[in-house]
Amino acid sequence: MAIQHRQASLHEAHETLESLLLNKDALISIERATGLLIATFERKGRVYSCGNGAMCNALCRRAC
């Protein structure tokens, strides 16, 4: 059962990435964001990333 769950998750991730690769507007946005990040790091600036912690929480539960 666990293997089937992991396979389903990987297939879902694959489908999501395939959709992203076909989305030209999303790829342009990613390129712009990449340029901003690079420029910030080259100036020795800081980048803060915020989220709701869901992924971290999920990873911590699996590690326990």
PyMOL commands that set and color helices and strands:
alter all, ss='L'
color gray80, all
select helices_A, chain A and resi 2-22+24-42+54-63
alter helices_A, ss='H'
color red, helices_A
deselect
rebuild
show_as cartoon
